[in-house]
Amino acid sequence: MHALTRSRTMLAGALLLTTALVGCSASTPDAGQSAAPTSADQQEPSPQPQVAAERVQLAQGHFAIALPQGWAMREIENEYYQYNQDSAASVEFLNPAGELMATLRTGAESLAEDAMPSTPEENVLIDGATLDATEGPHLSFIAAAANPDSALIALTEVSPDQQADYQPVSASFNYQGGSASFQRQIEPDDQLTDVDPDLHGTKRMRAYLETGEYKQLKTLMMSFEQLKEITGQPPQEPTSTPEG
């Protein structure tokens, strides 16, 4: 009789445990599944895609970037206008195929407020983003209106919609104690990775926007960070003069 009572008790306990597990399964999403989005979730902007990268310091630890997995860095000579030798760095970034993706130069003097060109241009804004919601630099991907097979992808001092009003050939941005350029220039003859070679103009640029390579490039540029405060005044004259 006691054995029968114990059996019934164990059976009842097992049924209660099974019911509890079923209830948990119904209310909790499986691993790999996400819960149904709420209205608040739907209103928030989608986060930037996560790209595997290695944090690398530059210019004697003054700056840092996140180098995408499989990409490489190549140091090049500083230009004459990179006055501040303590914070000057000149680096090219190469994709896994060894193709030049971007060039970063730091150590130049700060940009004046009137340094941007005054002649307006009507170009095409392909993409834009801001590193900090309250201040620059900003990332701009601009196609030239006159020749949309040419484009500039760069960190700039002005917002992307303002940058679209300037000629997309060169751009710079300020940081504490100086300025830098971090950009990629796309020419009509460049073959863009994972883009149909028969595409031209803004269709070509918008196709590149959707590639994994562009996401890596965007992550690289937007990872730029200043680590050290720059104290003292840099030389007021170039450390060398341009040849020619």
Secondary structure, DSSP 8 states (H G I E B T S, - for coil): -HHHHHHHHHHHHHHHHHHHHHHHHHHS--TT------HHHHHS--------EEEEEETTTTEEEEEETT-EEEE----TT---GGG--EEEEE-TTS-EEEEEEEEE----TT-S--S----EEEEEEESSSSS--EEEEEE-SS-TT-EEEEEESS-HHHHTTS-TT---EEETTEEEEEEEEE-TT---TTS-TT--HHHHHHHHHTSHHHHHHHHHHHT-EE-S---S---SS-SS----
